[in-house]
């Protein structure tokens, strides 16, 4: 008879255990930060003024002091790239 009482008690608390488990899993998934596209593709500010207008518009990706990526439309992201090292956009 003792096992019958334990079985009834388990059946009564099972829905509560399931509810608590689901609640904890939903809360844990909601707490995870989502990575946005902006965070993953963060581009540093340009550091070279190639046209002398006082606005930085190029990047030195290779570290040789020469620009090898250019922002042609002023949005802060490089559109023109020099990947072969000749100093001109490819």
C-alpha positions as CSV (number, residue, x, y, z in Angstrom):
1,X,0.0,0.0,0.0
2,X,2.9,2.3,0.6
3,X,3.9,2.2,-3.1
4,X,0.3,3.1,-4.1
5,X,0.4,6.3,-2.1
6,X,3.8,7.3,-3.7
7,X,2.4,6.6,-7.1
8,X,-0.7,8.8,-6.5
9,X,1.6,11.6,-5.2
10,X,3.8,11.4,-8.2
11,X,0.8,11.5,-10.6
12,X,-0.5,14.7,-8.7
13,X,2.8,16.6,-8.9
14,X,3.8,15.5,-12.5
15,X,1.9,18.4,-14.2
16,X,3.5,20.9,-11.8
17,X,7.0,19.5,-12.6
18,X,6.4,19.7,-16.3
19,X,5.1,23.3,-16.0
20,X,8.1,24.3,-14.0
21,X,10.5,22.6,-16.4
22,X,8.9,24.4,-19.4
23,X,8.9,27.7,-17.6
24,X,12.6,27.4,-16.8
25,X,13.5,26.4,-20.4
26,X,11.6,29.3,-21.8
27,X,13.2,31.7,-19.4
28,X,16.7,30.4,-20.2
29,X,16.2,30.7,-23.9
30,X,14.8,34.3,-23.5
31,X,17.9,35.2,-21.5
32,X,20.3,34.3,-24.3
33,X,21.5,37.4,-26.1
34,X,20.8,37.5,-29.9
35,X,23.7,38.5,-32.1
36,X,22.8,41.1,-34.6
37,X,24.4,41.5,-38.0
38,X,25.9,44.9,-36.9
39,X,27.8,43.3,-34.0
40,X,29.3,40.5,-36.2
41,X,30.4,42.8,-39.0
42,X,31.7,45.8,-37.0
43,X,34.1,47.8,-39.2
44,X,36.5,50.2,-37.6
45,X,36.4,53.9,-38.7
46,X,38.5,54.9,-41.7
47,X,41.9,56.4,-40.8
48,X,43.2,57.9,-44.1
49,X,42.0,61.0,-45.9
50,X,42.8,60.2,-49.6
51,X,41.1,63.1,-51.3
52,X,42.2,65.9,-48.9
53,X,38.7,67.1,-47.9
54,X,39.3,66.6,-44.2
55,X,37.1,63.5,-44.0
56,X,38.6,60.1,-43.4
57,X,37.6,57.9,-46.3
58,X,40.1,55.0,-46.5
59,X,41.5,52.1,-44.5
60,X,45.0,50.6,-44.3
61,X,44.1,46.9,-43.9
62,X,47.6,45.6,-44.6
63,X,49.4,48.0,-42.2
64,X,51.9,49.4,-44.7
65,X,50.7,53.0,-44.5
66,X,48.9,53.0,-47.8
67,X,45.1,52.9,-48.3
68,X,43.8,49.6,-49.6
69,X,40.0,50.0,-48.9
70,X,37.9,53.0,-49.8
71,X,34.5,54.4,-48.8
72,X,33.2,55.7,-52.1
73,X,29.7,56.7,-50.9
74,X,30.3,58.1,-47.4
75,X,28.4,55.4,-45.4
76,X,31.4,54.4,-43.3
77,X,31.8,51.0,-45.0
78,X,34.4,50.2,-47.7
79,X,33.1,49.6,-51.2
80,X,36.3,49.7,-53.1
81,X,39.1,47.2,-52.2
82,X,42.6,46.6,-53.3
83,X,43.3,43.0,-52.7
84,X,46.3,42.5,-55.0
85,X,48.5,45.3,-53.5
86,X,48.8,47.6,-56.5
87,X,47.4,50.6,-54.7
88,X,44.3,50.8,-56.9
89,X,40.8,49.4,-56.3
90,X,40.3,46.0,-58.0
